[in-house]
């Protein structure tokens, strides 16, 4: 059972972002390398703000 005081994540990993959007890591990394998706780098891994992920997703809607 989740606590009422449990915090929602403010950032996710590349793998988590891909799972949330129903895509694969490669698509998320393309957005990062194209500098379309802002990230924070921690060593060899990236952290993506959930808010930035939502904005990027909204911009991608309707484009092919």
GUMARVEX-993032 format. One record per residue (C-alpha): residue number from 1; x, y, z; residue in one letter. Coordinates in nm, 2 decimals, always signed. Each point is the difference from the previous one (the first is absolute). Example, Ala and Ser with C-alpha at 12.3 -4.5 7.8 and 13.67 -1.06 7.14 Angstrom:
BEGIN
<site><nr>1</nr><east>+1.23</east><north>-0.45</north><up>+0.78</up><rest>A</rest></site>
<site><nr>2</nr><east>+0.14</east><north>+0.34</north><up>-0.07</up><rest>S</rest></site>
// end
This chain:
BEGIN
<site><nr>1</nr><east>+0.00</east><north>+0.00</north><up>+0.00</up><rest>X</rest></site>
<site><nr>2</nr><east>+0.14</east><north>+0.34</north><up>-0.10</up><rest>X</rest></site>
<site><nr>3</nr><east>+0.04</east><north>+0.27</north><up>+0.26</up><rest>X</rest></site>
<site><nr>4</nr><east>-0.17</east><north>+0.33</north><up>-0.04</up><rest>X</rest></site>
<site><nr>5</nr><east>+0.34</east><north>+0.16</north><up>+0.06</up><rest>X</rest></site>
<site><nr>6</nr><east>+0.18</east><north>-0.19</north><up>-0.28</up><rest>X</rest></site>
<site><nr>7</nr><east>+0.16</east><north>+0.24</north><up>-0.24</up><rest>X</rest></site>
<site><nr>8</nr><east>-0.06</east><north>-0.03</north><up>-0.38</up><rest>X</rest></site>
<site><nr>9</nr><east>+0.33</east><north>-0.02</north><up>-0.19</up><rest>X</rest></site>
<site><nr>10</nr><east>+0.12</east><north>+0.32</north><up>-0.15</up><rest>X</rest></site>
<site><nr>11</nr><east>+0.24</east><north>-0.17</north><up>-0.24</up><rest>X</rest></site>
<site><nr>12</nr><east>+0.03</east><north>-0.34</north><up>-0.17</up><rest>X</rest></site>
<site><nr>13</nr><east>+0.27</east><north>-0.21</north><up>-0.17</up><rest>X</rest></site>
<site><nr>14</nr><east>+0.01</east><north>-0.05</north><up>-0.38</up><rest>X</rest></site>
<site><nr>15</nr><east>-0.14</east><north>-0.35</north><up>+0.05</up><rest>X</rest></site>
<site><nr>16</nr><east>-0.28</east><north>+0.13</north><up>+0.22</up><rest>X</rest></site>
<site><nr>17</nr><east>-0.08</east><north>+0.28</north><up>-0.24</up><rest>X</rest></site>
<site><nr>18</nr><east>-0.03</east><north>-0.25</north><up>-0.29</up><rest>X</rest></site>
<site><nr>19</nr><east>-0.23</east><north>-0.22</north><up>+0.21</up><rest>X</rest></site>
<site><nr>20</nr><east>-0.22</east><north>+0.30</north><up>+0.09</up><rest>X</rest></site>
<site><nr>21</nr><east>-0.03</east><north>+0.10</north><up>-0.36</up><rest>X</rest></site>
<site><nr>22</nr><east>-0.04</east><north>-0.35</north><up>-0.14</up><rest>X</rest></site>
<site><nr>23</nr><east>+0.31</east><north>+0.02</north><up>-0.21</up><rest>X</rest></site>
<site><nr>24</nr><east>+0.36</east><north>-0.13</north><up>+0.02</up><rest>X</rest></site>
<site><nr>25</nr><east>+0.32</east><north>+0.15</north><up>+0.14</up><rest>X</rest></site>
<site><nr>26</nr><east>+0.13</east><north>+0.08</north><up>-0.35</up><rest>X</rest></site>
<site><nr>27</nr><east>-0.29</east><north>+0.25</north><up>-0.06</up><rest>X</rest></site>
<site><nr>28</nr><east>+0.07</east><north>+0.17</north><up>+0.32</up><rest>X</rest></site>
<site><nr>29</nr><east>+0.37</east><north>+0.02</north><up>-0.07</up><rest>X</rest></site>
<site><nr>30</nr><east>-0.07</east><north>+0.15</north><up>-0.34</up><rest>X</rest></site>
<site><nr>31</nr><east>-0.19</east><north>+0.28</north><up>+0.17</up><rest>X</rest></site>
<site><nr>32</nr><east>+0.29</east><north>+0.05</north><up>+0.24</up><rest>X</rest></site>
<site><nr>33</nr><east>+0.27</east><north>+0.00</north><up>-0.27</up><rest>X</rest></site>
<site><nr>34</nr><east>-0.20</east><north>+0.23</north><up>-0.22</up><rest>X</rest></site>
<site><nr>35</nr><east>-0.02</east><north>+0.24</north><up>+0.30</up><rest>X</rest></site>
<site><nr>36</nr><east>-0.38</east><north>-0.01</north><up>-0.01</up><rest>X</rest></site>
<site><nr>37</nr><east>-0.03</east><north>-0.16</north><up>+0.34</up><rest>X</rest></site>
<site><nr>38</nr><east>+0.19</east><north>+0.17</north><up>+0.29</up><rest>X</rest></site>
<site><nr>39</nr><east>+0.18</east><north>-0.23</north><up>+0.24</up><rest>X</rest></site>
<site><nr>40</nr><east>+0.23</east><north>+0.01</north><up>+0.30</up><rest>X</rest></site>
<site><nr>41</nr><east>+0.30</east><north>-0.23</north><up>-0.03</up><rest>X</rest></site>
<site><nr>42</nr><east>+0.12</east><north>-0.20</north><up>+0.30</up><rest>X</rest></site>
<site><nr>43</nr><east>+0.32</east><north>-0.18</north><up>-0.10</up><rest>X</rest></site>
<site><nr>44</nr><east>-0.10</east><north>-0.23</north><up>-0.29</up><rest>X</rest></site>
<site><nr>45</nr><east>-0.37</east><north>+0.03</north><up>+0.06</up><rest>X</rest></site>
<site><nr>46</nr><east>-0.27</east><north>+0.26</north><up>-0.08</up><rest>X</rest></site>
<site><nr>47</nr><east>-0.28</east><north>+0.13</north><up>+0.21</up><rest>X</rest></site>
<site><nr>48</nr><east>-0.30</east><north>+0.15</north><up>-0.18</up><rest>X</rest></site>
<site><nr>49</nr><east>-0.24</east><north>+0.23</north><up>+0.19</up><rest>X</rest></site>
<site><nr>50</nr><east>-0.36</east><north>-0.13</north><up>-0.03</up><rest>X</rest></site>
<site><nr>51</nr><east>-0.12</east><north>+0.35</north><up>-0.09</up><rest>X</rest></site>
<site><nr>52</nr><east>+0.26</east><north>+0.01</north><up>-0.29</up><rest>X</rest></site>
<site><nr>53</nr><east>-0.11</east><north>-0.34</north><up>-0.11</up><rest>X</rest></site>
<site><nr>54</nr><east>-0.36</east><north>+0.11</north><up>-0.02</up><rest>X</rest></site>
<site><nr>55</nr><east>+0.09</east><north>+0.31</north><up>-0.19</up><rest>X</rest></site>
<site><nr>56</nr><east>+0.21</east><north>-0.19</north><up>-0.25</up><rest>X</rest></site>
<site><nr>57</nr><east>-0.28</east><north>-0.26</north><up>-0.04</up><rest>X</rest></site>
<site><nr>58</nr><east>-0.26</east><north>+0.28</north><up>-0.06</up><rest>X</rest></site>
<site><nr>59</nr><east>+0.23</east><north>+0.16</north><up>-0.27</up><rest>X</rest></site>
<site><nr>60</nr><east>+0.03</east><north>-0.34</north><up>-0.17</up><rest>X</rest></site>
<site><nr>61</nr><east>-0.38</east><north>-0.06</north><up>-0.02</up><rest>X</rest></site>
<site><nr>62</nr><east>-0.12</east><north>+0.02</north><up>-0.35</up><rest>X</rest></site>
<site><nr>63</nr><east>+0.34</east><north>-0.01</north><up>-0.17</up><rest>X</rest></site>
<site><nr>64</nr><east>+0.12</east><north>-0.29</north><up>-0.21</up><rest>X</rest></site>
// end
